[in-house]
Amino acid sequence: MKTKLLNLWRGLLHYLPEALLIFFVLSLAPAVVMVAARLRVETAKMWESPGLYWHATALNPWPAAAAFACLVGAALLLYLLWRNWMVVWAVARKMIIEAFHRKVVLILLVFFVVLMLSLPFILTTEGSPKSQLQLVMLYSLVLAMVLMSLLAIFLSAASICSEVERKHVHITDTKPLQRWKFLLGKWFGVVVMCSAVLFVMTAAACALVLFMARAPDYSRMTLREARKALQGQQELLEEVLVARKSVRAFDPPGMQASIERELKTIEQKGELPDNPRKLRALHERLRKTFLAKVLTVPPRGYYEWHFAGLTPQLEGVLHVRFRGYVNVRQGRLLGMWQVVHRKRVTTEDGKVHYRPEVVLERVAPQYGWHTDVRREFAIPSAFTTEDGQVVHVVPEDGILALRYINLDDEATASFDGNESVVIMQREGGFLANYYRALLVLVCHIALLAALGLMAGSIFSFPVASLTVVFFVVIGLAGAWFVSFAEPGVNVEYTFLQELRYAAWRTFSRSILAVMPHFGKFNPLGDLTDGKMVTWNMVAGAAAMMVFIKASAALLVGMYFYARRELARVIV
C-alpha cells in the first residue's frame, strides 16, 4: 500500500508543474480580457475628445507611463519566454518539482487551511457582521500573502545556493545553457508556483467570505432580530462586498489667494525661508491653518462642500463618510446633512440665475454622532417625491453640493481638511475588485522572487535570506524610514546639521527608490473597506515592482552569477 501511494505521488508530481502552469495562465486570462476592455474604453475616450484627453494625461502622466511600461515589459517578457521556452521551462519545471519534494508547499497549504477556517471563531467581535467579515477577509489575505512571500524568498534564495553547494550547478554549467537563462527559469518557476498557490489560497478565502456573507434564515427570527439581520446584510453588500470610488471635495474658494497673501506678508517681514523644504512645509502649514479656520462651523451655522466626478443617474446608494470634532469635552456632533441642487430660475426680464434647493436631508441620531471617529451614512441615488417625480441626487453635471448645519446651540463643529468628508459611489462588483487586488499581490511575489535570486547569486543561503528579509522590512517601514530624523520646520540648524539632514534624506530616498516599497502598493485596506482597487494601482505595481525593480534585481543577479567562480582548478 505504501509503495502504491508513493508511486501515485510520484506520478502526480511528474505532471504537477504543467498543471500549475496551466492554472497560472488561466488565472491571468481574466486580466488580459479586462485590460483589453480597459484599453478599448480609453481609446474611445481619446477618439471622442483628443484635446481634453491629452490635457488630462498631461496633468497626471504617471498612470499612462505605468501602462506603457507594463505593455512594453510584458511584450519583452513574452518574447524572451517564447524564444527560450524549452530551456526556461526545463529549469522552472525542475525547480517546482524540487520544491514539492521538500514538502514545504504542502505544509504551508495545510497550515493556511486550518488557520483560515478557525479565523471566524478566533476573530469574534462585539460589533456588526460587517466588522467581523472585514477582519476575516483582511487576516486571511494577509496570512496567504505572508506565507507565499516567505516561500518565494526562501525558495528563490535556497534554489541558487543549493545548486552551488551541492555541486549540481557543475552539471548544468557544462551544458549549452547560458546562466542568465538559468536564472530566468528559476524566477519563472518561483513566480508560477507561488502565484498558483496564492490564487488557490485567496480563492478559498473568497469562498469563506462569501459563505459568511450569505443571507441568514429570517423565518426563525423575531421581527426585531430579522430587521437587525437585514440591516447587517445590507451593510455587507453596500459597504464591503462592493467596489466604490472615493470623491473628495473641492478646495474652499479663496484658499490659494489667502496663502499667497500670508506668504507675501512673511516675505515683507524678512522671515520667508530660503530652504525649499522649509518653504514647502510653510505652505502646507498655511494651507492646514486656512482649512481649519474655514471648516469650523459655529453654533447654528453651516458649511457647504462641492464634489465633482460623481456619475449621474447611477443605481444604488451613495455613502457619505466624515470625521468631525466639537470643542466640548465628551460632546457629540448634533447636526444635519443636506444635499443641495442648483435650480435654474429665469426672471421676468430674461435673466438666468441659480437658486439653491434642498432635495434631501439626514438628521443626526437622538444622541448625535461620535466625534474623532469615522462615521458613514447612506443616501439614495434617486427617490420619488409625493407628486410622483423621480429626483436623482447626483445632477447631470456630476457636481454635488453637500451642506452641514450645526444644530447645537453651544458647541462648535470642526472638520479636519477636505479629506474629512468623502462621498463613496459604487463603481463595480466585489469579485472584479478582489481579482485586481490579487494581481497586485502577484506583483509582490514576482519582486520577492527576483530579490531572492539576486541575493542567492551573491551570498550564501543564510546571508541571502537575511538580506531579502532586510529588504522586506525596509519596504514595509518605508514611510517611517524617510521621516526618521526629519528636522523640524520652525527650528534653526547650523550648516553642518542641515547638511547632515540633507544627506540623510538623499540616502533614505535613494534606498527606497532601489528597494521595494510595499506600503505604496497595498490593496488590502481598500479591498476590505469596499473601496475600488483601481487599474492605476495595478499598472503602477506591475510597472514599478515587476518590470523595473524585479528586472533590475534579476540583471544584478545575472551579472554576479555569470562572474561567480563555481569551481577552482588545482594543478
Secondary structure by P-SEA (a helix, b strand, c coil): caaaaaaaaaaaaaaaaaaaaaaaaaaaaaaaaaaaaaaaaaaaaaaacaaaaaaaaaacaaaaaaaaaaaaaaaaaaaaaaacaaaaaaaaaaaaaaaaaaaaaaaaaaaaaaaaaaccccccccccaaaaaaaaaaaaaaaaaaaaaaaaaaaaaaaaaaaaaaaaaaaaaaccccaaaaaaaaaaaaaaaaaaaaaaaaaaaaaaaaaaacccccccccaaaaaaaaaaaaaaaccccbbbbbbbbccccaaaaaaaaaaaaaaaaccccccaaaaaaaaaaaaaaaaaaaaccccccbbbbbbccccccccbbbbbbbccccccccccccbbbbbbbbbbbbcccbbbbbbbbbcbbbbcccccccccbbbbbbbbcccccccbbbbbccccccbbbbbbbbccccbbbbbcccccbbbbbbcccaaaaaaaaaaaaaaaaaaaaaaaaaaaacccaaaaaaaaaaaaaaaaaaaaaaacccccccccccaaaaaaaaaaaaaaaaaaaaccccccccaaaaaaacccccaaaaaaaaacccccaaaaaaaaaaaaaaacccccccc
